[in-house]
């Protein structure tokens, strides 16, 4: 369903597909999708003047002179929502956020990534991204409310009938393919009710758009199948967490700069990986942005806890797997699916470019189960401190957006720290 970016292209798309409503989609600083719906009769006005929103009501956009912001559609991102009515269809289109005078809003996450992509292109580079997104499926009760009971007790790569999420996964993939996305594979993961869907690699901005849409599709299709989907990094005790491994490759034209040379990873791959590892403490607050994220990183269930890399070490933070030449890549394994992909990909790209520009040396390789490397931040509070201490992160996000992210997440940490949890009551209530 690929279309051009002109109003004429969009109007033709609307007419050919019997579209009656267009959901103007954008995301807040937390990476949560939001939208305003317009009818097909308002598309021309939306293209010319944009659609007004109240910035002060959206996390990360609030601030002086932000009560009026404007959504402007990128029509080439338009796609039909297949789970909506097929007569009088609903389509979504990703938007940029602007001031009424046409200036880009500094708080728009998508434009943060766009700036880093433009910087890379000026240096002759393009970054491709392929995400491996994990999530859990839970049963619903008779009233349709989510429970904490997984839909099955199956394990890695299980088949039906053990895998009771198989039909939901199938419907998700067919929906994504109807929307024009290329899904490389899917399978049951190691946890009960635990699943993974892997996207084909593509240019970084499109990859971030796809992840935003994937989360929406997974939740909607799961609900239609009487299940509840969650991307919470660690929803269950004793079960693996949900990660989002990010596969990166750097291109110069049609040449993959990460292709092995003389049996070893390329010099460009070494410097790029070194840049990401150098800035990983500061990146972590963005890649793992919730209190719950650090329950996954602390488990030891194949989630990385140290800043290191390896070719075969399954728990390395960056893994550079053996692969066919044209698909040679590095896999960054610490992020989780609650992250804002625009901000996460932006700081990864900037960190990798910093490694290239400064020719940073790569740490010694981690082999087997050896525990090499300093620890990642082990709490959201620690990660926020590392983020504040890294000037590169502030440079990429801009001072205002970086400060807003810090303020929102420090309030989240404070709320967590002042709440008495069941574990504390069970351990201390009668013993002290």
Phi and psi in degrees as a GROMACS rama.xvg file:
@    title "Ramachandran Plot"
@    xaxis  label "Phi"
@    yaxis  label "Psi"
@TYPE xy
-69.0726  133.939  UNK-2
-130.478  170.479  UNK-3
-80.1621  -177.88  UNK-4
-101.811  7.05038  UNK-5
-89.5602  159.294  UNK-6
-61.1797  -38.1294  UNK-7
-62.6986  -41.2258  UNK-8
-60.7773  -43.3694  UNK-9
-66.7879  -41.0158  UNK-10
-64.5854  -37.6813  UNK-11
-65.3426  -42.2365  UNK-12
-59.062  -44.749  UNK-13
-62.2968  -45.4363  UNK-14
-67.7003  -44.7507  UNK-15
-66.0723  -29.7698  UNK-16
-105.841  7.7115  UNK-17
54.6125  47.2769  UNK-18
-83.2975  129.656  UNK-19
-111.597  -23.2463  UNK-20
-135.191  141.45  UNK-21
-120.777  120.963  UNK-22
-91.2328  114.311  UNK-23
-85.3032  104.516  UNK-24
-102.661  138.901  UNK-25
-148.589  177.891  UNK-26
-133.223  153.735  UNK-27
-87.7908  -175.336  UNK-28
-63.8624  -25.7927  UNK-29
-82.1704  -2.738  UNK-30
81.6827  17.9501  UNK-31
-88.3647  127.703  UNK-32
-70.1997  140.549  UNK-33
-137.002  159.523  UNK-34
-156.469  157.758  UNK-35
-123.979  132.54  UNK-36
-95.925  136.867  UNK-37
-127.461  153.78  UNK-38
-80.9401  167.239  UNK-39
-61.4604  -23.833  UNK-40
-74.8236  -15.7545  UNK-41
-102.071  3.57841  UNK-42
-65.213  -39.6748  UNK-43
-62.9979  -41.4714  UNK-44
-65.4958  -39.207  UNK-45
-63.4733  -37.3271  UNK-46
-69.1376  -38.7426  UNK-47
-81.7603  -47.2502  UNK-48
-109.034  -14.0196  UNK-49
80.2295  179.298  UNK-50
-120.343  126.257  UNK-51
-72.2206  138.99  UNK-52
-132.596  160.86  UNK-53
-91.9536  102.092  UNK-54
-61.6486  -30.517  UNK-55
-69.1415  -11.4493  UNK-56
-96.5295  2.73752  UNK-57
-120.295  128.782  UNK-58
-56.3499  126.183  UNK-59
95.8753  -23.7095  UNK-60
-95.3495  -14.5309  UNK-61
-64.8057  143.328  UNK-62
156.7  177.758  UNK-63
-60.9719  138.462  UNK-64
62.2706  28.1972  UNK-65
-115.799  8.75165  UNK-66
-66.1767  -29.4043  UNK-67
-117.626  111.766  UNK-68
-125.397  164.314  UNK-69
-128.543  131.958  UNK-70
-92.0282  128.44  UNK-71
-122.783  127.197  UNK-72
-78.7531  143.406  UNK-73
-99.6994  95.1407  UNK-74
-61.9249  -23.9758  UNK-75
-66.2163  -13.5282  UNK-76
-92.3875  1.28137  UNK-77
-65.3105  139.863  UNK-78
-153.11  146.504  UNK-79
-71.8844  142.392  UNK-80
-91.5899  100.908  UNK-81
-65.0877  -22.554  UNK-82
-82.9299  -7.17441  UNK-83
-86.167  169.059  UNK-84
-51.9486  140.491  UNK-85
-92.956  -1.9883  UNK-86
-113.883  120.438  UNK-87
71.8363  62.7987  UNK-88
-70.1622  162.336  UNK-89
-113.581  132.174  UNK-90
-120.42  156.767  UNK-91
-116.476  153.298  UNK-92
-143.412  134.658  UNK-93
-80.6341  139.085  UNK-94
-120.734  155.863  UNK-95
-95.5445  156.865  UNK-96
-109.55  127.667  UNK-97
-133.286  161.919  UNK-98
-77.4816  158.883  UNK-99
-58.0684  -24.6993  UNK-100
-84.7291  4.51788  UNK-101
98.0919  -7.17322  UNK-102
-72.1383  139.721  UNK-103
-63.5851  139.862  UNK-104
-78.5494  129.202  UNK-105
-63.4462  -21.6258  UNK-106
-86.8503  1.5707  UNK-107
-78.8017  110.088  UNK-108
-58.8246  -39.2876  UNK-109
-62.9912  -36.3778  UNK-110
-74.9702  -24.1387  UNK-111
-61.5075  -46.4364  UNK-112
-65.8298  -40.7104  UNK-113
-57.8073  -37.4215  UNK-114
-65.4009  -39.8894  UNK-115
-70.4542  -35.0855  UNK-116
-63.7387  -42.1371  UNK-117
-63.5207  -38.9546  UNK-118
-63.8386  -43.4608  UNK-119
-63.1504  -42.3444  UNK-120
-63.2459  -34.7873  UNK-121
-65.0101  -24.7006  UNK-122
-91.75  -2.37908  UNK-123
94.5047  13.5635  UNK-124
-114.097  152.197  UNK-125
-132.57  133.298  UNK-126
-103.345  126.806  UNK-127
-99.567  147.056  UNK-128
-134.189  137.489  UNK-129
-132.105  120.178  UNK-130
-98.9338  142.134  UNK-131
-110.601  103.857  UNK-132
-104.296  125.594  UNK-133
-106.752  151.385  UNK-134
-158.582  165.123  UNK-135
-111.705  147.316  UNK-136
-113.84  127.924  UNK-137
-119.384  156.05  UNK-138
-71.9537  157.193  UNK-139
-108.439  154.871  UNK-140
-83.6436  -176.13  UNK-141
-63.431  -22.8088  UNK-142
-92.2616  3.36836  UNK-143
84.0939  10.3938  UNK-144
-85.5904  143.869  UNK-145
-68.7825  142.594  UNK-146
-108.043  177.891  UNK-147
-104.157  24.3779  UNK-148
-99.2477  112.266  UNK-149
-60.061  153.991  UNK-150
-70.0027  -17.0567  UNK-151
-156.422  172.65  UNK-152
-112.985  22.0522  UNK-153
-75.2023  168.454  UNK-154
-124.788  -160.598  UNK-155
-58.0187  126.509  UNK-156
57.575  30.9547  UNK-157
-68.1473  158.046  UNK-158
-105.771  161.663  UNK-159
-66.6569  149.211  UNK-160
-83.8017  -5.44389  UNK-161
-62.1108  -42.4607  UNK-162
-83.555  99.8397  UNK-163
-91.1324  5.09638  UNK-164
-101.826  4.93479  UNK-165
-58.7553  -45.3587  UNK-166
-67.4853  -37.942  UNK-167
-64.0181  -43.9384  UNK-168
-61.0988  -42.1709  UNK-169
-59.8411  -46.5123  UNK-170
-64.56  -36.7325  UNK-171
-62.253  -46.4983  UNK-172
-66.7331  -43.2182  UNK-173
-61.8632  -37.9342  UNK-174
-64.4739  -46.45  UNK-175
-61.8887  -40.1802  UNK-176
-66.613  -37.7481  UNK-177
-60.9931  -28.3205  UNK-178
-86.7842  0.659723  UNK-179
95.1478  9.54614  UNK-180
-92.0043  152.593  UNK-181
-104.884  112.872  UNK-182
-99.2873  123.077  UNK-183
-77.2055  -43.0352  UNK-184
-165.396  167.693  UNK-185
-153.406  155.331  UNK-186
-167.707  165.616  UNK-187
-73.867  134.568  UNK-188
-89.9192  -170.766  UNK-189
-76.125  -22.8479  UNK-190
-87.274  164.709  UNK-191
-67.1672  124.543  UNK-192
69.7276  21.0145  UNK-193
-103.763  129.766  UNK-194
-136.488  159.788  UNK-195
-140.153  139.342  UNK-196
-128.952  130.614  UNK-197
-113.729  126.506  UNK-198
-87.3028  147.956  UNK-199
-64.581  142.275  UNK-200
-63.8485  148.641  UNK-201
-157.186  177.182  UNK-202
-58.3817  146.817  UNK-203
-57.5398  -41.9683  UNK-204
-65.9107  -43.0478  UNK-205
-65.1722  -37.1583  UNK-206
-62.9368  -40.2179  UNK-207
-67.122  -41.4097  UNK-208
-57.7475  -43.7445  UNK-209
-62.3023  -39.0453  UNK-210
-65.5909  -40.7863  UNK-211
-59.8234  -42.0876  UNK-212
-71.0999  -39.521  UNK-213
-55.0101  -47.1149  UNK-214
-61.0264  -37.8211  UNK-215
-67.1333  -43.7736  UNK-216
-63.5137  -46.8208  UNK-217
-59.2369  -45.8863  UNK-218
-64.5049  -43.8225  UNK-219
-68.3082  -44.1919  UNK-220
-69.1196  -39.2845  UNK-221
-59.7727  -44.2539  UNK-222
-63.7458  -40.1864  UNK-223
-62.8788  -27.0821  UNK-224
-94.685  13.277  UNK-225
74.5935  26.5079  UNK-226
-128.142  162.569  UNK-227
-115.712  125.732  UNK-228
-101.423  137.173  UNK-229
-134.939  140.589  UNK-230
-100.034  10.8669  UNK-231
-52.1644  128.978  UNK-232
-61.2966  -34.0408  UNK-233
-141.107  78.8137  UNK-234
-80.6412  -18.7852  UNK-235
-132.588  139.538  UNK-236
-68.6344  140.703  UNK-237
78.247  1.32549  UNK-238
-118.389  155.414  UNK-239
-62.3647  154.873  UNK-240
-83.5205  167.403  UNK-241
-94.4782  117.28  UNK-242
-103.411  175.815  UNK-243
-139.72  83.3505  UNK-244
-63.8351  133.316  UNK-245
-111.874  112.735  UNK-246
-92.2471  122.593  UNK-247
-117.139  141.503  UNK-248
-140.359  148.391  UNK-249
-113.713  127.902  UNK-250
-114.492  145.711  UNK-251
-121.542  102.553  UNK-252
66.6082  -123.066  UNK-253
-97.2461  2.44719  UNK-254
-94.0097  124.929  UNK-255
-81.6217  114.936  UNK-256
-78.0489  -5.42997  UNK-257
-95.3728  2.72192  UNK-258
-61.9582  136.226  UNK-259
-61.5481  145.324  UNK-260
-131.844  127.788  UNK-261
56.6163  38.1971  UNK-262
77.7516  10.6824  UNK-263
-136.676  163.406  UNK-264
-67.5082  152.147  UNK-265
-69.8723  163.192  UNK-266
-63.063  -39.8398  UNK-267
-62.3182  -41.4125  UNK-268
-63.7509  -39.0185  UNK-269
-62.0221  -48.6304  UNK-270
-68.3177  -39.3347  UNK-271
-64.1034  -46.0125  UNK-272
-63.802  -38.6333  UNK-273
-62.7836  -38.3209  UNK-274
-63.4349  -43.5818  UNK-275
-64.1765  -44.686  UNK-276
-64.4816  -38.3412  UNK-277
-61.1984  -40.0788  UNK-278
-97.9865  3.78963  UNK-279
-59.5263  -37.2058  UNK-280
-55.4596  -44.2028  UNK-281
-73.3309  -32.434  UNK-282
-67.1242  -30.0827  UNK-283
-58.2936  -37.5836  UNK-284
-60.3304  -31.0197  UNK-285
-85.7436  -38.9799  UNK-286
-76.2361  -23.6037  UNK-287
-135.591  76.8764  UNK-288
-93.8835  9.43933  UNK-289
-121.242  160.086  UNK-290
-55.875  -41.0551  UNK-291
-67.9375  -23.7373  UNK-292
-54.9379  -34.5161  UNK-293
-83.1337  -11.7987  UNK-294
-69.6498  -33.8985  UNK-295
-70.0766  -47.1168  UNK-296
-65.6297  -22.6535  UNK-297
-91.7598  -2.30475  UNK-298
-77.3611  -30.3965  UNK-299
79.2038  6.12531  UNK-300
-91.6147  65.9843  UNK-301
67.9744  1.68944  UNK-302
-84.7904  134.088  UNK-303
-69.054  142.585  UNK-304
-124.814  -9.25571  UNK-305
-122.698  158.348  UNK-306
-90.2693  98.3959  UNK-307
-156.872  -179.721  UNK-308
-147.881  160.561  UNK-309
-166.799  165.46  UNK-310
-89.7439  -35.4183  UNK-311
-123.421  -11.6976  UNK-312
-66.8261  117.651  UNK-313
-70.9798  -21.3669  UNK-314
-105.099  11.6872  UNK-315
-66.9895  147.601  UNK-316
-67.3608  -45.5188  UNK-317
-113.013  124.62  UNK-318
-114.965  133.769  UNK-319
-114.18  89.7442  UNK-320
-75.7925  156.245  UNK-321
-68.6591  136.11  UNK-322
-160.546  169.689  UNK-323
-61.2978  151.526  UNK-324
-55.7546  -46.3871  UNK-325
-70.8022  -12.446  UNK-326
-111.123  13.3945  UNK-327
-59.5858  133.83  UNK-328
-156.254  174.484  UNK-329
-121.549  143.548  UNK-330
-109.929  112.502  UNK-331
-91.5123  117.624  UNK-332
-105.489  0.508681  UNK-333
-84.8549  -30.9197  UNK-334
-61.1057  158.082  UNK-335
-126.291  165.653  UNK-336
-76.2789  5.30254  UNK-337
-88.0928  -3.72861  UNK-338
-71.5879  156.852  UNK-339
-80.0856  109.561  UNK-340
-65.5957  -30.6977  UNK-341
-63.5946  -46.4118  UNK-342
-70.8249  -40.6648  UNK-343
-64.2864  -46.7093  UNK-344
-66.6113  -34.5357  UNK-345
-63.1703  -46.494  UNK-346
-73.2627  -30.8447  UNK-347
-64.871  -43.9432  UNK-348
-63.4893  -45.4341  UNK-349
-62.9979  -40.0429  UNK-350
-65.6182  -42.5859  UNK-351
-63.4978  -41.5906  UNK-352
-64.8688  -35.908  UNK-353
-61.9286  -40.5053  UNK-354
-62.8038  -39.1561  UNK-355
-68.3454  -45.5605  UNK-356
-66.7631  -36.6433  UNK-357
-95.8832  -0.194587  UNK-358
50.8288  51.9522  UNK-359
-67.219  138.442  UNK-360
-76.7694  145.264  UNK-361
-86.591  141.32  UNK-362
-59.0941  158.812  UNK-363
-59.2528  147.098  UNK-364
-68.2773  139.671  UNK-365
-84.1369  128.519  UNK-366
-119.463  132.834  UNK-367
63.3835  -134.103  UNK-368
-97.8286  13.1163  UNK-369
-62.4789  135.752  UNK-370
-96.9627  92.209  UNK-371
-115.407  142.11  UNK-372
107.084  153.448  UNK-373
-73.2977  159.801  UNK-374
-74.5985  145.519  UNK-375
-63.4041  160.188  UNK-376
-54.2202  134.212  UNK-377
-104.371  10.3424  UNK-378
-151.816  159.666  UNK-379
-60.5828  -37.1892  UNK-380
-61.7853  -45.3129  UNK-381
-63.343  -39.9952  UNK-382
-65.6709  -38.8397  UNK-383
-64.8689  -37.144  UNK-384
-63.2225  -41.7742  UNK-385
-66.9667  -37.0768  UNK-386
-62.8058  -45.7514  UNK-387
-63.6398  -27.7397  UNK-388
-86.2921  -5.48048  UNK-389
-105.919  105.99  UNK-390
-60.4802  -27.5357  UNK-391
-62.5927  -40.4304  UNK-392
-63.7232  -44.3434  UNK-393
-63.8237  -39.2914  UNK-394
-61.9232  -42.2324  UNK-395
-69.5931  -47.9327  UNK-396
-77.7752  -26.3295  UNK-397
89.4949  148.906  UNK-398
-58.6123  -46.8529  UNK-399
-63.8331  -47.6413  UNK-400
-66.654  -39.5431  UNK-401
-61.8371  -42.5209  UNK-402
-67.5457  -37.9887  UNK-403
-65.0133  -43.7222  UNK-404
-60.0223  -46.1235  UNK-405
-58.9486  -45.5369  UNK-406
-64.4285  -43.4853  UNK-407
-63.3569  -44.4272  UNK-408
-77.0134  -30.1249  UNK-409
-69.3193  -34.291  UNK-410
-65.5448  -37.9319  UNK-411
-63.5797  -43.5777  UNK-412
-64.3069  -42.0818  UNK-413
-63.9557  -39.6264  UNK-414
-63.2739  -40.5615  UNK-415
-63.9122  -45.0529  UNK-416
-68.6704  -24.1986  UNK-417
-98.1552  6.87756  UNK-418
-101.741  132.775  UNK-419
-84.7363  125.003  UNK-420
-102.877  161.579  UNK-421
-57.0079  -39.4494  UNK-422
-59.4399  -42.0442  UNK-423
-64.7972  -42.2781  UNK-424
-65.5873  -42.0569  UNK-425
-64.8347  -34.578  UNK-426
-86.3844  -34.6359  UNK-427
-114.615  -16.3367  UNK-428
-61.3857  -42.5358  UNK-429
-102.358  -11.7598  UNK-430
-91.6041  -8.02799  UNK-431
